[in-house]
Amino acid sequence: MTKERIATQCICCGGKDLIKSPAILMPFVAKRVFDHEPVMIAEEWGMRDLHLGMAYSVCNTLKCIVCGVLFLDIRFSDIEMSALYTGYRNEEYTRLRNFYEPGYNRTNEYFSIRSEYISQIETFLSPFVPAEPFILDWGGDDGINTPLKDVAHSVHIYDISNKPVMAGMLAVDLATVRRSKYDLIVCSQVFEHIPYPKDMLTEIVSVMNQETLFFLEVPYEALMRTHARSKDIHTLKRHWHEHINFFSEESLLIMLEQAGLKVLEMKVTPITHELRDCSVISILCRCF
């Protein structure tokens, strides 16, 4: 897939039948990625044609007519992704985000512990996975939410955040991933952040064999659940944050099939918590 600055094709199915609606890039992301800050256009600027008021980084929401995925038109470069995610949720990250989004530090505390719903994911995976699997968690952060980690023979974590991983796990580079053989590759809560998910999926498939299981999990965003059949759903997405892709079930299935993967099981899991009320789409597959 061609790496575009402003997308002109679908990030899931590759189609070019897209419709758009204006939106803004949230200030925290704009600051981390572009070093752009909101600015007040004041009377003393002397601007002839601009309205006075707060100006934010503008963008578009795109919708694919074929598969229904919603996504931010801006596709971040590798350098920009590194700026956004290096030191993810560390002290500096949290301080800046709390400045733009007061109260975020409380949300960050929620992510510092293992999510309760992971036990449901383990129940979902267990019938398919060997008793002591060799697991790769692709984009697994520090490994706190890696499913089946307590029964695994070993766990590798491949992540751009460069955070220390939990005891008993091993942070690895791509070269190590390519020469290793895994029973299960997990990619959980990652694809919604990635500018080119088809490319990442192709890379993951390249390190799989016929026995490798691949578990993909993405948020089933509230907008997608409640307005899935709306022709104008793109007009309801007015801002973009770290989740730059909102997947439909159809968009995921098409992308997986195009990558040469066969779906073994798929489910939607609700997550209910004081700070979160959402759902995730979980898909287990393997190569054809």
C-alpha positions as CSV (number, residue, x, y, z in Angstrom):
1,M,0.0,0.0,0.0
2,T,1.3,3.5,-1.0
3,K,2.3,5.5,2.1
4,E,0.4,8.7,1.7
5,R,0.5,11.9,3.8
6,I,-3.2,12.5,3.2
7,A,-5.0,9.2,2.4
8,T,-6.8,8.8,-0.9
9,Q,-7.4,5.0,-0.5
10,C,-9.0,2.9,2.2
11,I,-6.6,1.7,4.9
12,C,-8.4,-1.7,5.1
13,C,-9.7,-2.8,1.6
14,G,-7.6,-0.5,-0.5
15,G,-10.6,1.0,-2.3
16,K,-10.8,4.6,-3.4
17,D,-14.5,5.2,-2.9
18,L,-14.2,7.5,0.1
19,I,-16.3,10.3,1.5
20,K,-15.1,13.0,3.9
21,S,-16.3,15.4,6.6
22,P,-14.2,18.2,8.3
23,A,-12.8,17.5,11.8
24,I,-10.0,18.6,14.1
25,L,-6.9,16.9,15.5
26,M,-7.0,17.0,19.3
27,P,-4.4,19.4,20.8
28,F,-2.4,16.8,22.7
29,V,-1.8,14.8,19.5
30,A,-1.1,17.9,17.4
31,K,1.5,19.0,20.0
32,R,3.2,15.6,20.3
33,V,3.3,14.9,16.6
34,F,3.7,18.3,14.9
35,D,4.5,20.6,17.9
36,H,1.4,22.6,17.0
37,E,-0.6,24.3,19.7
38,P,-4.1,25.9,19.6
39,V,-3.9,29.6,18.9
40,M,-6.3,32.4,19.6
41,I,-6.9,34.6,16.5
42,A,-7.3,38.0,18.1
43,E,-8.4,41.3,16.8
44,E,-4.9,42.7,17.1
45,W,-3.8,40.2,14.4
46,G,-5.5,42.5,11.9
47,M,-6.6,39.6,9.8
48,R,-9.0,40.7,7.0
49,D,-10.7,37.4,6.1
50,L,-10.4,35.3,9.2
51,H,-13.0,35.0,12.0
52,L,-11.8,35.7,15.5
53,G,-11.6,32.8,17.9
54,M,-9.6,29.6,18.8
55,A,-7.9,27.8,15.9
56,Y,-7.1,24.1,16.1
57,S,-5.3,21.7,13.7
58,V,-7.8,20.8,11.0
59,C,-8.2,17.4,9.3
60,N,-10.9,15.3,7.7
61,T,-12.8,12.2,8.7
62,L,-12.8,9.7,5.8
63,K,-15.3,6.8,5.4
64,C,-14.9,3.9,3.0
65,I,-18.1,3.2,1.1
66,V,-17.1,-0.4,0.5
67,C,-16.1,-1.7,4.0
68,G,-17.3,1.1,6.3
69,V,-14.1,1.9,8.1
70,L,-13.7,5.5,9.5
71,F,-10.3,7.0,9.7
72,L,-8.3,10.2,10.0
73,D,-7.1,11.5,6.6
74,I,-3.6,12.4,8.0
75,R,-1.3,9.4,8.0
76,F,1.6,9.8,10.4
77,S,5.2,9.0,9.3
78,D,7.5,6.7,11.3
79,I,9.2,9.8,12.8
80,E,5.8,11.2,13.9
81,M,4.7,7.9,15.3
82,S,7.9,7.7,17.3
83,A,7.3,11.3,18.6
84,L,3.8,10.3,19.7
85,Y,4.5,6.9,21.3
86,T,8.1,6.9,22.6
87,G,7.8,6.9,26.3
88,Y,4.1,6.1,26.1
89,R,2.3,7.0,29.3
90,N,5.5,7.9,31.1
91,E,5.9,10.9,33.3
92,E,6.5,13.4,30.5
93,Y,3.7,12.0,28.4
94,T,1.2,12.1,31.3
95,R,2.2,15.6,32.3
96,L,1.6,17.0,28.8
97,R,-1.6,15.1,28.3
98,N,-2.9,16.1,31.7
99,F,-2.2,19.7,30.7
100,Y,-4.4,19.5,27.6
101,E,-6.9,17.0,29.2
102,P,-7.1,17.7,32.9
103,G,-7.8,14.5,34.8
104,Y,-6.0,12.2,32.4
105,N,-3.6,11.1,35.2
106,R,-6.5,9.2,36.7
107,T,-7.2,7.4,33.4
108,N,-3.5,6.6,33.2
109,E,-3.7,4.8,36.6
110,Y,-6.4,2.6,35.1
111,F,-4.0,1.4,32.4
112,S,-1.2,0.7,34.9
113,I,-3.0,-2.5,36.1
114,R,-4.0,-5.6,34.2
115,S,-7.5,-5.2,32.6
116,E,-10.1,-7.5,34.1
117,Y,-11.6,-8.4,30.8
118,I,-8.4,-10.2,29.8
119,S,-9.6,-13.3,31.6
120,Q,-12.5,-13.4,29.0
121,I,-10.0,-13.2,26.2
122,E,-8.0,-16.1,27.7
123,T,-11.2,-18.2,27.8
124,F,-11.8,-17.3,24.2
125,L,-8.2,-18.3,23.2
126,S,-7.6,-21.4,25.4
127,P,-9.4,-24.0,23.2
128,F,-7.2,-23.2,20.2
129,V,-3.8,-22.6,21.8
130,P,-1.2,-25.2,23.0
131,A,-0.9,-25.8,26.7
132,E,2.4,-23.9,27.0
133,P,2.5,-21.5,24.0
134,F,5.4,-19.5,22.7
135,I,3.8,-16.0,22.4
136,L,4.7,-12.9,20.6
137,D,2.8,-9.8,21.7
138,W,3.2,-7.4,18.8
139,G,2.7,-3.8,20.2
140,G,2.3,-5.3,23.7
141,D,3.6,-2.2,25.6
142,D,5.1,-3.6,28.8
143,G,3.2,-6.9,28.6
144,I,0.8,-6.3,31.4
145,N,-2.2,-7.2,29.3
146,T,-0.7,-10.1,27.3
147,P,-3.2,-12.9,27.4
148,L,-2.1,-16.4,28.6
149,K,1.2,-14.9,29.9
150,D,1.0,-17.0,33.1
151,V,0.8,-20.3,31.2
152,A,3.1,-19.4,28.3
153,H,6.4,-21.2,27.8
154,S,7.8,-17.8,26.9
155,V,6.6,-14.3,25.9
156,H,8.3,-11.9,23.5
157,I,7.2,-8.3,23.4
158,Y,7.8,-6.2,20.2
159,D,6.9,-2.6,20.8
160,I,8.1,0.9,19.6
161,S,7.5,2.5,23.1
162,N,10.8,1.1,24.4
163,K,9.3,0.6,27.8
164,P,10.8,-2.0,30.2
165,V,8.7,-5.2,30.0
166,M,7.4,-7.3,32.9
167,A,9.5,-9.8,34.7
168,G,9.8,-13.1,32.8
169,M,9.1,-11.5,29.4
170,L,11.7,-10.5,26.8
171,A,11.6,-7.3,24.7
172,V,12.8,-8.1,21.2
173,D,13.6,-6.4,17.9
174,L,12.2,-7.3,14.5
175,A,15.2,-9.4,13.6
176,T,14.6,-11.6,16.6
177,V,10.9,-11.8,15.7
178,R,11.7,-12.9,12.1
179,R,14.0,-15.8,13.2
180,S,11.6,-17.1,16.0
181,K,8.7,-19.5,15.7
182,Y,5.5,-18.6,17.6
183,D,2.4,-20.6,18.5
184,L,0.4,-17.4,19.1
185,I,0.9,-13.8,17.9
186,V,-1.2,-11.3,19.7
187,C,-1.9,-7.8,18.4
188,S,-4.2,-6.2,20.8
189,Q,-5.3,-2.5,20.9
190,V,-2.7,-1.6,18.3
191,F,-4.3,-1.3,14.8
192,E,-6.5,1.7,15.8
193,H,-3.2,3.6,16.3
194,I,-1.4,2.6,13.1
195,P,-1.4,4.7,10.0
196,Y,-1.0,1.7,7.7
197,P,-2.6,-1.3,9.3
198,K,-2.5,-3.4,6.1
199,D,1.3,-3.0,6.0
200,M,1.6,-4.1,9.6
201,L,-0.7,-7.1,9.0
202,T,1.4,-8.1,6.0
203,E,4.5,-7.9,8.2
204,I,2.9,-10.1,10.9
205,V,1.8,-12.7,8.3
206,S,5.3,-12.8,7.0
207,V,6.6,-14.3,10.3
208,M,3.7,-16.8,10.6
209,N,3.6,-20.4,9.5
210,Q,0.7,-22.7,8.9
211,E,0.5,-23.6,12.6
212,T,0.8,-20.0,14.0
213,L,-2.4,-18.5,15.4
214,F,-3.0,-14.8,15.1
215,F,-5.2,-12.9,17.6
216,L,-6.3,-9.4,16.6
217,E,-8.2,-7.1,18.9
218,V,-9.4,-3.6,18.3
219,P,-11.9,-1.3,20.1
220,Y,-15.4,-1.5,18.8
221,E,-15.9,2.2,19.1
222,A,-19.3,3.4,20.4
223,L,-19.9,5.4,17.2
224,M,-19.4,2.3,15.1
225,R,-21.7,0.2,17.3
226,T,-24.5,2.7,17.5
227,H,-24.4,4.2,13.9
228,A,-23.0,1.3,11.9
229,R,-25.8,1.5,9.2
230,S,-25.8,5.3,9.0
231,K,-24.8,6.7,5.6
232,D,-23.7,9.9,7.3
233,I,-21.7,8.3,10.2
234,H,-18.5,10.2,9.0
235,T,-20.2,13.5,9.7
236,L,-20.5,12.5,13.4
237,K,-16.8,12.0,13.9
238,R,-15.6,15.6,14.5
239,H,-12.3,15.0,16.4
240,W,-9.4,12.6,16.2
241,H,-7.1,11.5,19.0
242,E,-4.7,8.6,19.3
243,H,-7.2,6.2,17.8
244,I,-6.9,7.3,14.1
245,N,-8.9,4.3,12.8
246,F,-12.4,3.2,13.7
247,F,-13.0,-0.3,12.4
248,S,-16.2,-1.9,11.3
249,E,-16.5,-5.7,11.5
250,E,-16.7,-5.9,7.8
251,S,-13.5,-3.8,7.3
252,L,-11.5,-6.2,9.5
253,L,-12.8,-9.3,7.8
254,I,-11.9,-7.9,4.4
255,M,-8.4,-6.8,5.5
256,L,-7.7,-10.2,7.0
257,E,-8.9,-12.1,4.0
258,Q,-6.8,-9.9,1.6
259,A,-3.8,-10.7,3.8
260,G,-4.3,-14.5,3.4
261,L,-5.8,-15.2,6.8
262,K,-8.8,-17.4,7.6
263,V,-11.0,-16.5,10.6
264,L,-11.5,-19.3,13.1
265,E,-13.5,-17.3,15.7
266,M,-14.8,-13.8,16.2
267,K,-16.6,-12.2,19.1
268,V,-17.5,-8.8,20.6
269,T,-16.5,-8.4,24.3
270,P,-18.1,-5.6,26.4
271,I,-15.8,-3.9,28.9
272,T,-17.5,-2.2,31.8
273,H,-15.5,-0.2,34.3
274,E,-15.9,3.1,36.2
275,L,-13.6,4.8,33.7
276,R,-14.5,2.8,30.6
277,D,-17.7,1.5,29.0
278,C,-16.8,0.1,25.7
279,S,-16.4,-3.1,23.7
280,V,-13.6,-4.8,21.7
281,I,-13.7,-6.9,18.6
282,S,-11.7,-10.1,19.0
283,I,-10.7,-12.2,16.0
284,L,-8.6,-15.4,16.0
285,C,-7.2,-16.6,12.6
286,R,-4.5,-18.4,10.8
287,C,-3.0,-18.6,7.3
288,F,-5.0,-20.3,4.6
